[in-house]
Each structure stands twice: as structure tokens, then as C-alpha cells.
């Protein structure tokens, strides 16, 4: 997520051009790209807690506090914060005390951070997540990826942010990559943004295409950010040849999400996910 301390991308979109060069992206891309096959998915068809064979919960920093001065407590297997209902995954941030939880850090907001770590990770592919976002001020939903490596090596391990959205700037979604050479700490992170006016009212498809030489991020088959492997760039520039896992979460507040404060009347706030699908080149 726009960099968190634990803390995107995209197949061969035909005629795709670099947003950094200021050129328009092609609207003709198809998802998934030709020659890719579905290798993993969650359609969220069964009501209840998220499928434990696909998802775990990241709660590691609840007691010590999360990066970027975020203000949430991430709950594990708690229906109030993560559940499947009527064919969608709901991640819900709530304003409530957390003193009843053994690992509380004294937070006044709860949420959930779901990860495929320990279940599945991928090197390269086309990733599509159909979601509807929360828009309340102070919410910070994200769909992103981290390498299967010790978090202490961030940002060296590489991070791909397929979608981030901050509630004080409704409808503007961001795609970003972080590496040792390019990250927000030294103000060199690479990324771009796209406006989706009804991102908080309707479902949209957030997409990443990740190949050995290029990361492309887009939405609804329109790419808006492209990051190419640099010749002789090395691992500091391109650490994206190793498996990464998916993360879905809503943070509250923080150095970016809380830049203009937190509107407590916005809670509970939901990110709804219709499906997560991963495609790779057919072998």
C-alpha cells in the first residue's frame, strides 16, 4: 500500500503505452490476455468467513502498531471485519474499542487484512480483482502484492500496489511499485493514477499484468501505469522475478489515508470484492 512497512502491473495489453511518457493507454486491451489460463480464483460463493484454504489474516503488528501511523487493529476470523455474503467478500472497517483483544495496541478502529501468504503466491501473471471501494475520509483500501520474503527487507523485496484509494480523494485510484531504488521513503516511488468517478458506488475490475520485463496496472481494461525493466538495473530496480502473494485490506488513517483527518461518521466502511482471479501463460 502506497507503502507500508510490510509494505502493479500487467499482461501484454495490446498497444499499451507508458503513462510516464504522457501517452494515452489503449482501450482495446482484453482481459485476460490471449494465451493466459486461469490458475487460481476465489469467486466468494460460500457465505461465512473467507475460505481458510485460500486466505489467512495478517495481524503481526497489532500490538506494536502498523506502519505509516495507521490507526486500525486487524482482526482474524472475525465476521464483523471480514465475511462472505451474497457472493461477495466484505472487508469492513469499524469504529470500536479493541481492549477485549489480547493483542490490542489500544486502537479505536478494527478492520481486516487478508493475505494468500502460506497458501499461494505467483511469479508473473495477469491479476484481476473486481471490487467496490469505500469513500469515507480516513479510509485507505488497497489491493496489493508483496514478495514471499522477510518483511524487514522492504522495500528491497519489491511491492506492487494494484489499487489504492484514499477517502479524502474519492474516485482517484493509484497503481504504484516500490523497490530499493524506487520507494516513497526516498520519494522515488513509481506510479500513476486514474479517476473512476463511481469507484465507491459500482464494482470495477482492477488489473495487473506482470511479465519478466514489464509491470502494467489498469482498470476495466484500460492501463494507466507501466513500469519497464531497466537494462542493467539489477535487483535494486527490478526485484520482480520472485513469487509474490496477494493482500486485501482497509487501513484507517495514516500518513496518507489520514492526511485530511478521519471522519468517524464514515464507519462502518466496506470494501466489497466480487472475485479475485489469477491467470498465467498456458504451458
N, C-alpha and C positions, 0 to 999 in steps of 0.2 A: 504494500500500500504506500503510495507516494513516499514510501519508505518508512518503514517501521524498522525497528531494530531487528526484528526477526525477518523483519522485513527491513506487449505484449504482443502485434506479433504475427505469423500468419501465412497460410499456404500460398501457393503460387497464384495469387489473384491476377487474372489476366489483365494486362495493361496497367498494372499498379505502379504509381509513381510516388516519389518521396515527398512527404508533406514538408520536410525541412527545406526542400527546394522551392516550396511555394506553388507546386504544380497540382492541379486537381486530380483527385483519385478517380479511377474508373468506376462507373456504376454497373458495369457489365459482369462483375465477378459472380461466380456461382459458389454456393456453399452446400455441401463440401466440394472441394476441387475435384476435377476429374482424376481418376486413378487412386483416390483415397477410399479406404473402407472403415466402417465403424469398428472400433476395438474396445470401447468401454462407454457405458452410459448409465445414467440414473434418470428415469422418467418420473420418479416420485409418484408411483401409482398406489402405494400402500399407506394408508393413514397410520399415524403414530410417530414414534421417534424416527429420525433418519436411520437408514439401513446401516447397522453396525458392521456389516461386511464391506461397506464402501467408505464409511465416514467415521472419523474419530474427532475428538474435541481438543483443541489447544487451550490449556488453562495454565500454562507454565509460569506466567508472570503475574498471576492474580494477586499473590501476596506482596510481591516486590513492586508491582506497578508496571504497566505496559509502556512501551516506547512512545516517543512523541508527546508525552504528557497526556495520553489518553485517559479517560475517566471511567471506563467500563470494567465490570467484572464479567469474565467469560464463563458461563455455566456449562456443565457437562450433563448431557442426557436429561435436560430439564425442559419439559414441554412448553413452559411459559416462554422459553427463549428459542427453541428450535423444534419444529414438528412438521409433519406432512399432513396436509388437509386438502381434500378435494383435488388431488392431482398436482399440488404444488408444494414445494418446500417453503416454509415460512421461517425466516430468521427475524426475531423480534427483540428490539432494544426497549428496555423498560426503565422507568424511574422508580427505584425502590431501594431500600436499605439491604445490605448484604451481610450484616453481622451474624446471621444464622449459619453462614457458610464457614467451614473450618479453615479454608484457605483465603478468606477475605483480606483485602488490603484496605478496607474501610470505604470502598466505593459506594456511590449512591445511584449507580445505573448498572443494570445487568444486560447481557447480550449473549451471543454465541459466535464461536469461530470454529467452523467445520473444516477438516482437512482430510485429504486422501492419503496422507503420510502413513506408512505402515500397511497400506492396502495396495495402492497403485501409484506409480509415477511413470513419466514418459520422457523420452528424448525425441524431440521434433513431433510435428503433427499439426492437425487443424482442430481447434477447440472452439466449441460454440455453446454458449450459455444463454438461455432465454430468461430474462428477468425483468421485474418491475421494481423500481427503486424508491426508497423513502426520500422525502424532500425537506423534512424539518431542519431548522437551523441547529447545528451541532451534531447532526448525523453524518457519518462517514462510511458508507458501504463500499465494499471492494470485492472484486473477483480477481485473484492473482495467483502467482506461482513462485515457489522457492525451490532451490536445489535440495536434494536429499543429502545434506551435509551439515556439520555443526553450525548453529546459528552464530556462534561467536566469530565466524569467518565472513559475516555480512559486512560490506556488500561484495566481497571477493567472489562469493559463490554464485552471484547473479540472481536477480529478481525480475520477474515480468509482471507488470500490472496491466491486466487485460481491460479492467474497468475500475475507475474510482470516481466517486461523486461526493461533493461536499454540499450540505443542505443549504448553505447561505448563497450558493450559486446554482439555483435549480436548473436542471436540464443540460448542464455542461458536463460531459463525461471526458475522462482523461485516460490515455494509454501511455505508459512510461516503462523504461528499462533502467535498472541500476546495476552497475558493475564497480569494480575498484577504481576504474578510470572515470566513470560517469555515474555520479550519485548526488543526492541532494545535500549531503553534508559539505561537499566542496563546491556545491552549486553548479554541477556539470551534468546533472541527470538529463537524459534524452527522452523526449516525449512530445505529445501534441494533444489537442483536444477537439471535440466535436459537439455541436449543440443538437440535442434531441429534445424538442420542446415539451413533449409529453412523456418523458422518461419516467416520471413518477405516477403517471396515470395509466400507462399502457405497457405491455410487455414488448421488449426489443431483444434482438439477438446480438450478443457481444461476442466478438470473434477474434481469434488469434491464429495466424499461420506462422509456424516456426519450422524453418528448414536449416540445413547446415550453414547457410550463407546469409539468411535474412530472417528478420522478425517483422511481421506486419500485424498491426492492430486495426480493427474496424468494427462497424456495427451495421447490421441489416445489409450486408454485402457491399458496404462502402468502406474502403480503407481510408484512414486519416493519419496514420503514423507508420513509418518504415525505418528500420534500423538495419543497415547492411554490415556484414563482417568486414573489418578493415584488413587490408593486406599487411601482413607482418604486425598486426595489432597485439597478438598474444592473449593470454588468459586474462590480463587486467582489463582488456577491452571486450573480449568475447569469451565469457565462461559458459556459453550456452551449448556445450556438447555433452552434457551430463543430465541424468534424469531430474525432473522437477515434478513436484506434486501440486495439486490444486488447493486453494483456500477460498472459502466464502465467509464473509463476516460483516458485521456492522460495528464500527468503533463509535465512541461518543466523545466529542470534544477533541482535544489535542491541538498541537501546534498549527495544524492546517484545518481540520474539521471544526475546531472551536475558535477559529481566528476571529469570528464575529460573535462569540458567545454561544451559549446553549439555551434554546427555547424549551423550557420544561413542558410547555403545553403541547409540544410536538410528540410526546411519548404517550403510549407505546408507538414505536415506529417500526415498520416492517420492510424487509426486502423479500420479495416473493420470487421463487425460481421455478420455472416450468419444467426445465430439463437441463442436464449437463451431458454433452456428447463429445467424444474424443475420436478423431479419425487419424489414421496413418496410411502411408503409401502402401498399397497392396503389394505383397511379396510373392 
